């Protein structure tokens, strides 16, 4: 009799625990759903406003799409003062080179700090960390003077070459290597006669692929959205990037200002970012998870 009562109590307790668990799970889904809506809300408004006329946008907020998508699109691409295709190509070139160079050479630097034991190793690490603390605005004036002296104004080189030195990516890759790259693999390659460059490119890089994909996304997005330094260096209309073009369009005089064209330009500018994200996003969770777990 006592055993039957205990069994019933256990069953009731299990049902109660299951019910509580379901309630907690439902609450988590509700919270995640709300956060998703909040995160996507600006993007939804952007898409909706790109389909509305300037006068409609000035009237106020609306969740109903307009019918001026084709009109805004045609007017944007027919405006000779807005070389949008050239700006897209410029931004793609700069962002692609920045993403590749910053991730590759930062990974190579992290590999050197991680694998080699040499005098000044800790000093080099601390120096790189110190550089990470310096905001780019502090050194902008000196960098601009250097660019002028080297006759690189209105070129892409000052926007690409400095990206090789990326302290944050270096630190991330170093932490990832400490978690996932055993010394034995590299030592085995050395015993087999592989030189350091070949070892890094054929053995180390495949191991670092998830983390490099994560940092490539961040680097691409940062370079794509960069306005401060290109605005100082780029002068000609044909070399302008997307952020400069958006700023110019928003800074137009009252008679030429058109919110519909601005929202359309911003919506088009987001498309390459979405493509890069969808191509590399499968590595984000894997890279961050593996990089945060000690092997």
Steps between C-alpha positions, in 0.01 A plus 500: 500500500778740595690410182194578288460840667867579449474395136197728448681788670801447276282498190327821613837660571630402158191644333533821702870531409420435135229764508736754658766414242251554217400836648865606525562386145196691376620808685843470339342471156286807564800704614709383204213581265471852639876553474490377140220742415688788666818410310323472165277805550750759361562278199125464439451877522790547259344269242155658542631857467691406186159435341351837604524847352682784672171674586357181649808445716483858625141441611615251762551138589315221319511122490322489165734474198464762232487471123803714411767230512557503123489882490762537775716232340491660155560852631793382710676326211417773250657774714838582346617658826467164679738243343349219703636209295853642514463562874384141553799368306736724698356386832513134397865530394607678819298279735611176334869587515467625858321182609755272333818685599394570858396141573795336323782711637345530846477121508863477391605741778299306757661178373847647557416616853334168581755256356835670553679572825731795435636796692260787500198277441308641795608852411370455145170366632456791741591751230233359268247519781597861562445581133150349529416760767585797274192632312558579132385861548806569716747415225285623210681833457847344491380222271342752265826696487687178418253419222547848351880471516488161330265639230232242571207737536187395313617139473395176666844409634475699826168328570629146431865477604458616865234231543780243510567613858180392677570453874149384588505226236849403616379462859195297396708268282759456775232395746357262242841343434562449869174305514515296179855488358724241671876538476536135402340553158743774404796309642402192300488709183846640574638148550353401163697782339223754447617862510319756716308671219373169364413379849303815569313499168423127471467384862429796728260699281248214456484471879445876527237512226194548730663781697631665183152492348360676807766770491467536123132587545577757768786650297290519184214670680732745678675595175169526316352736761820701546432866429755694707826413322365475140337841542843647580687324217255461212432815297386399151145392426607176329696380805230561759375213712143424602509676843633819335232478234227462763638797694510711181144406415379584849693827491334621181318833507131512583383519139693186399463299818290185460446260790375230265832496313693503827316196634533324165877560498535370856292192414719425198815555707391229745471229233876421474522478879216251505664291229831488689318410819300218341813355339708500819238496776509122546845541650404765757357277771760228435786747508390687810416179687827323420698813569354532848557140609843391614616177341 
